[in-house]
Structures are given as structure tokens and as C-alpha cells.
């Protein structure tokens, strides 16, 4: 069975940083989001791999294409076929769009999808493509564990049903006020430090105005993403998942990573301490294109969010934020 470490989180919770830090271990391979969403890459000819090369020219991804072909799958980084929610049927895509909603509603979703012949034919292919991609990456890198920072619970649900995968889940939590700020201004607070390398991770610049949310929407999205994570974890053996907080990852990196490596069955002492010195080929958030190895806690929300925005957040998601240990004062 192929070993997979799945990062489950709300977007912009630090999953790219976490996956790259995990990739500092010689027995872990990370390429970011294995669902490889074409919509997030924008103009593929201008999308950069984290190694700095345009992704169409990256040798690593050429090797992945060859490895997939050897396993019987044509592979195109812009249309990988590993995203369950990118179904060929419009009907299936609509059903797969909503976040995970608990046992009863997920059962209804399953029944509704079951009557779609296109989905019934496509699901085994998507499962096979995911196993082939994970196996190929492990073979190329010599890794024992491959990470997937795709984050969504719906994707995790289907991966857990794949009998060829041995999955452990790293549930990443970040103060919702910090995440909400990234939804309100993704270019300024959730992308590469260099403005010329921004653009949703594409590395082609841009302010991402169309992605901005109002605080009420941002807080609601953060809350719903964490609710869906809770739903899927309720049905998973507690030995197969672990919680980690973004704040602990930044402030106490060594001990936090040590705990995660032990959870994954790996020797913590073998990690390379400068995670940027390790060869990476990551797809995802624009921070993968940064060059600094310095890990700093991003709490800009403390000085940027207004009193009114904080009140709106508290109405929408304050109860959950406090349940996760984040106080009203932010301590």
C-alpha cells in the first residue's frame, strides 16, 4: 500500500508551509496539492514550479509524466484527472461542489451520485490515477511517504475509500481571524512576498481582486471548512489522525515537526533543517516561490482588522475559534 499524509485544513491555514517542512525529511516527498487543480494554475504556460522553472519545462514533472505512462495513464499537469470534484458530468460536479456535511447528508450525496452513469465510470479511473501519481512520486524521489496538501474533506473521503492507499491525516488549524484576512485580501496576505510572483500561486503577478471576500463571507467559509473537517474525522480511527496548530508550527517548529514525523513513523532526527535547501516541486500557494527559510508567525490580522470586522467575525465564527483555544484577545 502507498503511504499518504493528507493535510486537512481550511485554505490559507499554512498548508503549503507545512507540506514543505514535512518535505525536509528525506523519506517524505511533497508536491503540494495532488488534486492539481487546473483552475488554480491559470495560464499554464506561465505557471512556475517551486523549483523556479515553468512547470511545462520542469524535469521532475517530465519524469512524472513518464512514470504515469508506465502505469498506463496519460498525464498532463494542466488536466491531471486526480480531482474528484472535477467530474466530467455537470450533474456530478454540482453534487460534489458543497463541503462535507456529515453522515446523513453525505449518504444522500452518495445516492444521488450513484444514479449518474458518467460518475460511476469515472470514479474508478480517478482512484487509479491518484494511486498511480502517488506511486510515481514515491518512486522518483525514493520516499516512503507522499504528502497531499489538497485540504478538502470531500477529497479525503474518497481517498479513504481507496484500498490501495494507507492514509494518515494531519489536521491543521489556524486562528480564524488570520485566515479570514487572507480571504479578504489573498494577494496581500496569502501569496508570494514578491508582488511580481503573485497571482494565486501562478507566479505571474496580479492582485486577485475577484477572489476577495467580505468579512462575513470569510468568517463563514473558515467555519464551514473546519466543520467539514470535524465531520470526516468523527468517522476515522483516532490513531490515523493528528491535530497541529499553525501557531505552534511557526513558534515551536522543531518539536511540532518531531511530533508529526513520529506520527508518520519516521525518525525526526533525519530532517534537513533548512527546508528551502531541499529540492521541491510544489504546486499550490504562491509562498512556494519565496526564497527565505525564516519561519515567522503571521499575525498581521491583529493590526489590520478593524473593530467592526472583528465583531463580524465573532458573530459568524467566534464560538468555534474559542473552542479551538483562540481567545477574544488573540492569546
N, C-alpha and C positions, 0 to 999 in steps of 0.2 A: 504494500500500500504506500502511496505517495503521502509524505507528511506535509501538511499545510498549516501555517499560522495565519489565522484570519483576524484582521483588525476591524473591530466592530465599533462604530462611533458616529456621532454627528459630524458632518463635513466641517472642515476648518478647526478640528479639535487637536491638531498636531499629529495626524496620522502619517503624513509624509516624513516628518522628523523622526517619528518612532520607527517607521519602516527602515529608514536609512541607518538609524542607530542599531537596529537589530541586524542589519546587513553588515555591520562592522565585525560580526562573528564569522570566522572562515567557513563555518558549516551552515550558514544561513544565506540564502540568495533572495534579494528583493528587487523587483522591477516596478514597485508601486501597485497600481490598480490592475489586477488581472482581467477585469471585465473590459479593459482597453476601450473606453467609450469614444467613438469617433467624434461625437458632438463636442466633447471637451477639447479635442485636438485642433479644431478649427481647420485652417488651411494646412493640410498635412505636409505639403512641400516646405513649409516654413516652421514646422514643429521640431523642436530640439529635444533630443535625448539628454539626460542629465550628464552624459559624458561630454556634451558640448557640440556633438555632431548633429546635423539634421538627421532626423530619425530614419529617413529613407536611405541615408548613406552610412548608418551605424553598422559596423561589422558584427556586433553582438546580435542585432535584430536580423541580419542576414543569416547568421547561424541558426537562430530560432526558426526562421522560415525553412531552412534545410532540414532541421530536426523534425519539424511538424510534417514535412513532406515524407520523411522516412517513416512516419507513423500513420501515413495515409490521409493527411489533411492539407489542403491548400491553405496558405496563411498570408494574410495581408494585414499589416499593423493598423490600417485605417478601417478594416472590416474583419475583425478577428473572429467574430462568431462565438465569443465566450460570454456575452452579456445576456442573461436570461430575459431581461426586460426589453431587449431589442428584438422582440419576436417578429417573424415575417408577417403574421396576421395582425391587422389593425385591431380586431376584436381582442386578441390576446394581449397586445400592448396596453390597451386600455385597462384590462383586468390586472395586469402586472404593475401598473403605474403606482397605485396607492401604497403607502408604507404598510409594514406588517401590523396587523390589527388584532392579534390574539387568536386563540384556538378556534372559536366558533366561526368568526368571520374568515379566517384562513381556510377553514373547511369549505365554506361557501365558495371562496375563490377557487379552490381546487375542483369543486364540482363544475363550476362554470367553465373553467379551462378545459376540463375533461371532455366537454362536448365539442371542442374545436379540433377537427382532424389535423389542421396545419400544426397546431401546438403539439399534439400527440406525436407527430412525426418529427418535429424539430427538437423537442426536449432531449431525447437520447443523443442526438448529434451534439447539442450544446454541452451535455455532460461529458461526452467523449472528447470534445475539443478542450475542455478545461483540464481533464486528466492529461491529455497529450501535451498541452502547453506547460503545465506544472512539471511533468516528467522531463520535457525537453530542457527547461531552465535548470532543473536539478542536474541533468546530465552534462550540460555545457559548463556549469560552474563547479560541479563536484560537491554540491551542497546536500545536506541531509534534510534540511527544512527549507521550504519556499514560503515567503510571506505574500499575502494578498491584502492590500490596504483599500479595498473597494468599499468597505464600511457598511453597506446597506444590509438590513436583516433579511429582506426578501431574497437577495443573492445567497446569503448564508444558509437560509432554509433549504434551498435546492442543492447547495454543495454538501450539506449534511446528509442528504439523501443519496449521495453518490457512494456506492460501496467500495470504490477504488481509492477513496481518499481517507486519510487519517488526520482529522482536523482538531486543532486546539484553537480556542478563541481568546484573543486579548481584547477586553472591553476597555476602551479609552474614554475617559470622562474629563471634560474641561469646564471651568466656570462658565455658565451660560451667558453671562454678560460679555465676556470676551468673545465668545462665538457669535453672539448676536451682532456685535460691532463688525465682525468680518462679513456678515450677510448684508449689513447696511452699506459697507464700502469695501468690496472684495479686492479691488486693485490696491487700495491704500493699506489694507490690514491683513490680507491673506494671499500675498503673491511675492514675487521676487523683490529683493531690495532695490535692484536697478530698474527704474521705470521702463527702460528700453527692452527689458526681458520679460515684461509682464504680458498679460493677455490671457488669463485663465490657465497659465501653465504652458501656453504655446510658445512663449519666448519671442513674440513678435511685437510686443508693446500693446498699449491700449488701456483705457480706464474702466472698461466693463460696466458702463452706465446701465445697460439693460438688465444687469444682474442685481442691482441694488434693491433692497427691501426696506420698508418702514419698520420701526422697532416692533410694533405689534406682530407683524408677519415674521420677523426674525426670531422673536421670542417663541412664537408658536412653532416654528419649524424646529428650533432646538429641542423644545419639549417633546414634540412628536417623534423626532429621531431617537430620543432616549427612551420614550415609551415603547417603540418598536423593538429596541434592543432588549428591554426588560421582558417583553412578550416572548421572544425567541429563546432567551436564556432560561426562562422558567421551565422549559421542557428539556434542557440539556443537563447532563450529569455535571455536578459541581467540580469534579476533578478535571473537566475538559475546558474550563474557562477561568480567567483571572481578571480582576479589576486593576487598572492602573490610572493614576491621575496625571494629566498633563503637567500640572504644577510640580508634582514630585519628580517627574521625568526631567524637568528643567533644573530644579533646585538640588536634587539628590540623584544625579544621573547614574553614578556607579552602582549604588545599592538597588535602585529601581531596575536597572538592566540586569543586574545579578539575579534578582528575583525572577525576572522574565526568562533568562537563559536556563535557570534551574527548572522552571515550569515546563520549558520545551525539551528538557532532558539533555542540555548541553553544558559543557564546562565554562563557567563565566570568565575564568582566567585567560581564555584564549582570544578574547576580543581585542581588536585593534582600537586604541584609544582615540585616534584622530579619524573619525568616521569619514571625513572627506578624502582621506588618503586611500580609501578602499575604492576599487573600481565599481562604479554604479551605472546602471542603465535604467533609470527610473522614469516612469510615465505618471503624470499627475500634477500636483500643485507646483506653482512657479518657484517655490523656495528650493526646489531641487537644483535650480540653476545658480543659487548663491554659491559663493566661494569660501565664506568664513566657516570655521569649525567651532566657533564660540557658541555655546548654548546659553541663551538668556531667556528668562521668563518674560513673555509678552503680556503685560497688564496695562496696555495703553487705554483700555476702557475706563480706568479709574479717572483719567484726566480728560477724556474726550466726551464721554456720555454726559448728557445734561441731567439735571434732577428730574425733569419731566420724563425723559427716556428711561431712566432707572425706575420710575414709578410704573410706567407702562410695562416694562419687563417684569416687574414684581407681580403685577396683576395677571400676566399671562403665564409666567413660569417660575415665579419666586418660590412657591412651595416645593417644587421639585429641586430647585437649586439648593435650598436649605437642607433638604433631605440628603443631598449628596455631600453635605458638610460645608457649603459655602454660606457664610453668614451675610446678613444685610450689609454690614460694614465692609465685607470683602475679605475678612481674615479667614 
